[in-house]
Amino acid sequence: MIVAKNIRKSYQQLQVLKGINLEIKKGEIVSIVGASGAGKSTLLHILGTLDKTDEGSVTIHDTEVSSLSSKKMAAFRNRHIGFVFQSHHLLPEFNALENICMPAFIAGESKSSAEKKAADLLDMMNLTERMTHRPSELSGGEQQRVAVARALINNPSVIFADEPSGNLDSASAQSLHRLFFDLRNKLQQTFVIVTHNEELAGMADRKLTMKDGMIVY
């Protein structure tokens, strides 16, 4: 699903990534851990096409994304990549259903088709009764589940999650962690998760530890 070769990234004089090589299979849940400043989020952003590598290549779903133009990369990202961040980034003026539909609308999907998919995802998240609620009317855990549904609506090849449970209480965090594995079992969804949560990291199929811009084990 994902092949990264010799990924290097510097910001001015600071070398953040020092030659990362990585392969991730379809349906695999991979966690990335390490101290702050180890390069975890930078690697996630490069794999997710939000940032460009200085050297090396990233291939996702048989497409070498590192060689795409900005316009083609944006279209690829919309179709094939889902994101879940520590902050849910829901649009406050729209309800749960409308927030989930946004990536589908960007991809050119019809309103009726997008809303049906969004409703099905809300059902999968046990949020059907919260469909017309705006983010301010949802709990933190509910908001994050809406964000996961939004990430899923275009049936992406992979979901990248950066500290997805960082702002949640322990019960909501455990619920979100279980959800990731349910989605993998139901949809064969691939996840790459940067986390400081040891429980989530240990649940993954593979835990990668980063130190000083390298994967050390």
C-alpha positions in Angstrom: 0.0 0.0 0.0 2.8 2.5 1.0 6.5 2.4 0.0 8.8 5.1 1.2 12.4 5.1 0.1 15.2 7.2 1.5 13.0 10.0 2.8 15.0 13.0 3.9 13.7 16.4 5.1 15.4 19.4 6.5 14.2 22.8 7.7 17.0 25.3 7.1 20.0 23.8 8.9 17.9 21.3 10.9 17.8 17.7 9.5 14.5 16.3 10.6 14.4 13.0 8.6 17.6 11.2 7.8 16.8 8.5 5.2 13.6 6.7 6.1 12.7 3.5 4.4 9.3 2.0 5.1 6.7 -0.4 3.7 3.1 -0.7 4.9 0.7 -3.3 3.7 -3.0 -2.9 3.0 -5.2 -3.5 6.1 -2.2 -3.0 8.4 -2.3 -0.7 11.4 1.1 0.8 12.1 1.8 3.1 15.1 4.8 5.5 15.1 6.1 6.5 18.5 9.1 8.4 19.9 10.0 11.5 21.8 8.9 15.0 20.8 11.1 16.2 18.0 12.0 12.7 16.7 10.4 13.5 13.3 7.1 11.5 13.7 4.7 14.2 12.5 7.0 15.3 9.7 7.1 11.7 8.4 3.3 11.5 8.7 2.8 14.7 6.7 5.2 13.6 4.0 3.6 10.2 3.7 0.2 11.9 3.6 1.3 14.4 0.9 0.8 17.4 3.1 4.6 18.2 2.9 7.2 17.3 0.3 10.4 15.4 0.8 13.8 16.9 0.0 15.0 13.5 -1.2 13.6 10.0 -1.8 10.2 8.9 -3.0 6.7 8.0 -1.6 4.5 5.5 -3.5 0.9 5.0 -2.4 -1.5 2.6 -4.1 0.9 2.2 -7.0 1.2 6.0 -7.6 4.5 7.8 -6.9 2.9 10.8 -5.2 6.2 12.6 -4.6 6.4 13.3 -8.4 2.9 14.6 -8.8 2.1 18.3 -9.5 0.4 20.2 -6.7 -3.0 20.0 -8.5 -2.7 16.3 -9.2 -1.5 15.7 -5.6 -4.5 17.5 -4.2 -6.8 15.4 -6.3 -5.0 12.2 -5.2 -5.1 13.2 -1.6 -8.9 13.8 -1.7 -9.5 10.4 -3.3 -7.1 8.2 -1.6 -6.0 9.7 1.8 -8.0 10.3 5.0 -6.7 12.4 7.9 -7.6 12.4 11.6 -5.8 15.0 13.7 -5.7 15.6 17.5 -8.1 18.5 16.9 -11.1 17.3 14.9 -11.2 20.4 12.6 -15.0 20.1 12.1 -16.7 23.2 10.6 -18.7 24.7 13.4 -21.5 26.1 11.2 -22.4 22.6 9.7 -24.0 19.6 11.4 -22.4 16.2 11.7 -23.8 14.9 8.4 -22.7 18.0 6.5 -19.2 17.9 7.9 -18.8 14.2 6.8 -20.0 15.0 3.3 -17.4 17.7 2.6 -14.6 15.6 1.1 -17.2 13.8 -1.1 -18.5 17.2 -2.4 -15.0 18.3 -3.2 -14.6 15.0 -5.2 -17.7 16.0 -7.2 -20.1 13.5 -5.7 -23.8 14.3 -5.8 -25.5 15.5 -2.7 -27.8 12.5 -2.4 -25.0 10.0 -2.9 -22.7 11.8 -0.4 -25.5 12.1 2.2 -26.3 8.4 1.9 -22.7 7.5 2.5 -22.4 9.9 5.4 -25.6 8.5 7.0 -24.2 4.9 6.7 -21.0 6.0 8.3 -22.8 7.8 11.1 -24.7 4.5 11.7 -21.4 2.6 11.8 -20.1 5.1 14.4 -23.3 4.8 16.5 -24.1 8.4 15.9 -27.3 8.3 13.8 -29.2 10.2 16.5 -26.6 13.0 16.4 -26.8 13.5 12.6 -28.2 17.0 12.7 -26.2 18.2 15.7 -23.4 20.8 15.2 -19.9 20.2 16.7 -20.7 22.4 19.7 -23.5 20.0 20.6 -21.3 16.9 20.5 -18.9 15.5 23.1 -15.2 15.3 22.4 -15.4 11.6 21.6 -18.4 12.2 19.3 -16.7 15.0 17.4 -13.6 12.7 16.8 -15.9 9.9 15.5 -17.4 12.4 13.1 -13.9 13.3 12.0 -13.1 9.6 11.4 -16.3 9.2 9.4 -15.3 12.3 7.3 -11.9 10.7 6.7 -13.6 7.5 5.5 -16.2 8.9 3.1 -14.2 8.7 -0.1 -13.1 5.2 0.8 -9.4 6.1 1.0 -6.5 3.8 0.5 -5.1 4.8 3.9 -5.9 6.9 6.9 -3.2 8.9 8.6 -3.9 9.9 12.2 -1.7 12.3 14.2 -2.4 12.0 18.0 -6.0 11.1 17.3 -6.9 10.5 21.0 -4.7 13.2 22.5 -7.6 15.5 23.5 -9.9 12.7 24.7 -10.6 11.4 28.2 -9.5 7.8 28.8 -12.9 6.2 28.1 -13.4 8.1 24.8 -9.8 7.3 23.8 -10.3 3.6 24.3 -13.6 3.8 22.3 -11.7 5.5 19.5 -8.9 3.0 19.5 -11.4 0.1 19.3 -13.1 1.9 16.4 -9.9 1.8 14.4 -9.6 -1.9 14.7 -13.3 -2.5 13.9 -12.9 -0.4 10.7 -9.8 -2.5 9.8 -11.8 -5.7 10.3 -14.9 -4.5 8.5 -13.3 -2.4 5.7 -9.7 -3.7 5.5 -8.8 0.0 6.2 -5.1 0.8 6.5 -4.0 3.1 9.3 -0.8 4.9 10.1 -1.0 6.5 13.6 1.4 8.8 15.3 0.7 8.6 19.0 2.1 9.1 22.5 -0.6 6.8 23.8 1.2 3.5 24.8 -2.0 1.5 24.8 -2.9 2.4 21.3 0.7 2.0 20.1 0.8 -1.5 21.6 -2.4 -2.5 20.0 -1.1 -1.9 16.5 0.1 -4.7 14.2 3.5 -3.0 14.1 5.0 -0.3 16.3 7.8 1.8 14.8 10.0 3.9 17.2 11.7 7.0 15.8 14.7 8.7 17.3 16.6 11.7 15.8 15.0 11.4 12.4 15.4 7.6 12.0 13.3 4.5 12.6 15.4 2.7 15.2 13.1 -0.4 15.7 
